[in-house]
Amino acid sequence: MTRTVNEPYRREVTGGKGSIFYRTHSYHTKVPPEGVVPMLEHYTDPGDVVLDPFCGSGMVGVACLLSGRRGILSDLSPAAVHIATGHTTKSDPAAVEVAAKDLLNGLEDLERSLYGTTCRQCAAPARIEYTVWSDILTCPSCSDEILFWDAARQNDGTLSKTLCCPQCTATFRKAEARLAGGLPVLVSVGCPTCRLREQRPLTVEEQLTATMSRRRSITDWYPTAPLESWREMWRGQHRDMGIGTAADFFTDRNLQALAAVWKAANQSDERSAMRFAVTAIINRASRRYQWNPKRPTNVLSGTLYIASLTYEFNVFSLLRRKFSAVTKLNQVIIDTPGSCTVSQSSATHLGSIENESVDYVFTDPPFGANIYYSDASFLWESWLDEFTSTEQEAVVSTSLPVEHGRKTLQDYEKLMASSFSEISRVLKPGAWASVMFHNSDDAVWSSLERAIESADLSLESAIAFDKSQPSFKGIKQITDQERVSSFDLVLHLRSRANNCLSRTAKKAVAPVELTSLVVAIGDLLATAPPRRRTTPYIHSFVMRLLLEKGWSLSGWSYREVEKLLESHFINNDGTWAAPSHITEEKG
C-alpha cells in the first residue's frame, strides 16, 4: 500500500558532478543521484517501486540502490540501456579487477607494437600517452600545403582565428582553405621506469609510424555503420574530412586497439563490466577531443564536431584508468540496499508494467530540440551495433526527412502525452511523479504542460534543481551569450484519481500580477547568492511561479524574461540587482 503523501517536496536541490557515478561513464545529460535521494525518501518507503521511463545514464537507478528502493528503468536508446545497466548492475569488484588485469595482460604485445617507444632519459621502454594531430590545409593564396598547427599557433601557445601562411605570409580564415588531410605534430611520452613525462615534436620516423595505414590489416570486428547525411548532427565538415562511417572517427592505430579490446571484452567472464568500461573510453579515444595548450578540452557535447587539432590518446592508458573507476563503482554499489532492473522500451508503451503498480516516478525526458540523443549516441551505438529508432524518439526534429523521424512540436507533444498517459496508468492512486524539465522556449513549455494535463495529472509544485556545473547548453549561454536555461525545474505531479482537482484554464498574466511577479523577483535578488541572481536561474524562478499560479506560459520565453529584468533591474557583470524602490513597492 502506498504511503499517503499530501504535500510535494519543496526544497531546492543542489547536486554535484564529482561522484564516481559521474566519473565512470559519460552521458549527454545526467541527474546527480544524490539530489534524487531526498525526493525518493519524501515520496516513498524502503522497498517501494520507483519508475524512470526516460532513464538515460541510470542515475535514478543509482539513487534507488543508495536509498533501498526498487528501481524500474527503461529507455528507447540502446546506448542509454547499456550505460544505465553498467551503472546499476552489482558485480563482484574483485572479479572485475581480475578480469581487467587479464584483458590488459592479454594485449600487452599489441600495446607495445602500437604505442611503444624508448625513453630519452633512461633508454628504458616507454609508451606514447597521446599524439596531437593537425589538419593540413591548402593556402588559398599560394596553394602550398601548410599545417594548421604552424599557421594558427601564436607565441603564447593560443590559437588565432586568423591564420598566417608560413610560405607566402598571406592571412586567411580556416573556412577559406581546403582540407588536405592530417599529420601528427606532437607526442607525449611516459616512462614507467624513471617516471619521466615529456612532450616533444615527432621525428619523421614517428610520423610515418603514426600515419601508417592499418585499416586493411585489422582482423577484429569494428563498426562500419554509415554516418548518413540526413542526420541532425551531420555537417559538411564530415564529408570534407572523409568521415563516412563510425570507423572514420578514429585513427587507424586507435581503431586497431579498440577492435582488439572490444573482442576481448566480449569474451571476458565479466563481459558486462568490461564492455561498460570500453564504451566509457570510446569518445575520448576518438578524434573528437580537441587539443588545448593547457589541458585536454572535452568533446563538444551535442555535436559530432572534430577540431583541427586533436588528441590521439593511448587506448590502453585510457582503459587502465577506466577499469579502476569501474572497479571502484562496484565497490560502492555492491552492498547498497536497493535494486534495479533496466530494459529497452519506449516511454509511450510500458506494457510490461502493470496498472497502478508503481509507487513513484522520477524522470528526465528530452527537452524539445535541445539534444538529438540518437545522433549524440552514434559512436556508442555503433560499437554496440544497435541503434535508436529515430522515428520513435521524443524530440523536435523538423530538419529530418519524414522517413527518418521528422517531428514538429505538435508531434513531440503527442509523444509526451502518450508517455505521461503511461505514467498515469502505472502510478498507484494518489502517488506522485516528478519530472525534470527546462527549455528557453515558452512554446515547448506550453506543449509539455498540455501533455501533462491530457494524462489527467495535476501539477502541484515545482522546484529548482541546480546541477552545480553547467551543461553544454549552459556553457554556451555563459561564453557566447546564447539564450538558454542552465537550471532545471522538477515538476511535482499527482494523479487526479485521488480527488485532486483539475486546474483551471490558463490565464495570461494581468498587469497587477505582473507587478507581483516583479516584486517576487526583487525579493529574490535581495537575499540570493550570485549564482541565483543570473538570468538562467531567474528564468527558472519565473517559470516556477507561472506554473504554480496557473498562469499562461505563452510569451514567457528566455528572452522575454531577460527583457523584464532589463526593464526593472540592474545588470552588474552578469548578475542582477534590485533597485531599492522595487522592494518598497511591496509595502
C-alpha positions, 0 to 999 in steps of 0.5 A: 500500500502506498504511503499517503503523501499530501504535500510535494517536496519543496526544497531546492536541490543542489547536486554535484558532478564529482561522484564516481557515478559521474566519473565512470561513464559519460552521458549527454545529460545526467541527474546527480543521484544524490539530489534524487535521494531526498525526493525518493525518501519524501515520496516513498518507503524502503522497498517501494517501486520507483519508475524512470521511463526516460532513464538515460545514464541510470542515475535514478537507478543509482539513487534507488540502490543508495536509498533501498528502493526498487528501481524500474528503468527503461529507455528507447536508446540502446546506448542509454540501456547499456550505460544505465545497466553498467551503472546499476548492475552489482558485480563482484569488484574483485572479479572485475579487477581480475578480469581487467588485469587479464584483458590488459595482460592479454594485449600487452604485445599489441600495446607495445607494437602500437604505442611503444617507444624508448625513453630519452632519459633512461633508454628504458621502454616507454609508451606514447600517452597521446599524439596531437594531430593537425589538419593540413590545409591548402593556402588559398593564396599560394596553394602550398600545403601548410599545417594548421598547427604552424599557421594558427599557433601564436607565441603564447601557445593560443590559437588565432582565428586568423591564420598566417601562411608560413610560405607566402605570409598571406592571412586567411580564415580556416573556412577559406582553405581546403582540407588536405588531410592530417599529420601528427605534430606532437607526442607525449611520452611516459616512462614507467621506469624513471617516471619521466613525462615529456612532450616533444615534436615527432621525428619523421620516423614517428610520423610515418609510424603514426600515419601508417595505414592499418585499416586493411590489416585489422582482423577484429570486428569494428563498426562500419555503420554509415554516418548518413547525411540526413542526420541532425548532427551531420555537417559538411565538415564530415564529408570534407574530412572523409568521415563516412562511417563510425570507423572514420572517427578514429585513427587507424592505430586507435581503431586497431586497439579498440577492435582488439579490446572490444573482442576481448571484452566480449569474451571476458567472464565479466563481459558486462563490466568490461564492455561498460568500461570500453564504451566509457573510453570510446569518445575520448579515444576518438578524434573528437577531443580537441587539443588545448595548450593547457589541458585536454578540452572535452568533446563538444557535447551535442555535436559530432564536431572534430577540431583541427587539432586533436588528441590521439590518446593511448587506448590502453592508458585510457582503459587502465584508468577506466577499469579502476573507476569501474572497479571502484563503482562496484565497490560502492554499489555492491552492498547498497540496499536497493535494486534495479532492473533496466530494459529497452522500451519506449516511454509511450508503451510500458506494457510490461508494467502493470496498472497502478503498480508503481509507487513513484516516478522520477524522470528526465525526458528530452527537452524539445530540440535541445539534444538529438540523443540518437545522433549524440549516441552514434559512436556508442551505438555503433560499437554496440551495433544497435541503434535508436529508432529515430522515428520513435524518439521524443524530440523536435526534429523538423530538419529530418526527412519524414522517413527518418523521424521528422517531428514538429512540436505538435508531434513531440507533444503527442509523444509526451502525452502518450508517455505521461498517459503511461505514467498515469496508468502505472502510478498507484492512486494518489502517488506522485511523479516528478519530472525534470524539465527546462527549455528557453522556449515558452512554446515547448513549455506550453506543449509539455504542460498540455501533455501533462494535463491530457494524462489527467495529472495535476501539477502541484509544485515545482522546484529548482534543481541546480546541477552545480556545473553547467551543461553544454547548453549552459556553457554556451549561454555563459561564453557566447551569450546564447539564450538558454536555461542552465537550471532545471525545474522538477515538476511535482505531479499527482494523479487526479484519481485521488480527488485532486482537482483539475486546474483551471484554464490558463490565464495570461498574466494581468498587469497587477500580477505582473507587478507581483511577479516583479516584486517576487523577483526583487525579493529574490535578488535581495537575499540570493547568492550570485549564482541565483541572481543570473538570468538562467536561474531567474528564468527558472524562478519565473517559470516556477511561479507561472506554473504554480499560479496557473498562469499562461506560459505563452510569451514567457520565453528566455528572452522575454524574461531577460527583457523584464529584468532589463526593464526593472533591474540592474545588470552588474557583470552578469548578475542582477540587482534590485533597485531599492524602490522595487522592494518598497513597492511591496509595502 
